């Protein structure tokens, strides 16, 4: 008897086959071959799609790397997600997020640590390269106490992460997010923590939206590359709310300079297209998917294919079973009719993560 999770994975296979045989609404994107395996789509960008829809449409578009958002994983079911990811052969660049060690989201330090340990094991089962760690807001603590709580939380899970082969990616965020997300609002305090531990499985998540205004950023990038686990790509205009990011090229961040510098200086990790946008979440997600890919490709228009050794690049080899479409029940791949919140609040998401997994 086929398990529910295995049936879901098989149905996703069938959906992928069906989409590949059908006329494509958009052409395949033309990301340089040396960058194709580094490009990842974050599930936050296609917020209204389900977990299965994300996997099916990403692979149909030639994207074989995914940054997984834990609430979507919980909605579909952790075991079913793991089976699906393994069966279709999509690579997981990161799992987001765990942390909240300061208690700002309403959970105790012990609960946050337990949730983070669970997230490490989930990331390992998914084959994720990294788990994003967000400290939590200052929440009335003095800053030194916040730092101690974060470092204690990291210390509690770092050995497990190392054993499981999962890098912890500490996320600094723009000062706009200090009240709800994290007290790490610039580059140097983040680097201080990384250097304190000096551990190969503790690095940082580099968000272009959060760090583009750092002084002398371009000049510092070569030295930062060994400390970067993932690069999150989106653009900036003066935000109207927390979720008001833009596609590359629609804002003012010098993304081409930042990403080409990373590329030329040897960065070979994932570039995750992560667009938190109330406006874009309401648009057609197929169009958003292809626009994201094309905008990413345009940032490397002058990149030589010889800039990175071909030995460092592996293109995905996705093997699909021979599945008859009549034998399975296909998931609905139409956009669900959902009501989007004005803001994606960290306490709401963290509560969902912990409550679902407890």
Secondary structure as UniProt FT lines:
FT   HELIX           4..21
FT   HELIX           33..36
FT   TURN            37..38
FT   STRAND          39..42
FT   TURN            43..48
FT   HELIX           51..60
FT   TURN            61..62
FT   STRAND          65..69
FT   HELIX           70..76
FT   HELIX           78..88
FT   STRAND          91..99
FT   TURN            101..102
FT   TURN            104..105
FT   HELIX           109..126
FT   STRAND          130..134
FT   TURN            139..140
FT   HELIX           143..164
FT   STRAND          167..171
FT   HELIX           175..177
FT   TURN            178..181
FT   HELIX           187..197
FT   TURN            200..201
FT   STRAND          202..207
FT   HELIX           208..211
FT   TURN            212..213
FT   TURN            215..216
FT   HELIX           217..224
FT   HELIX           225..227
FT   STRAND          228..233
FT   TURN            248..249
FT   HELIX           255..264
FT   TURN            265..266
FT   STRAND          270..273
FT   TURN            278..279
FT   HELIX           280..282
FT   HELIX           285..298
FT   TURN            299..302
FT   TURN            305..306
FT   HELIX           310..312
FT   HELIX           325..327
FT   HELIX           346..357
//
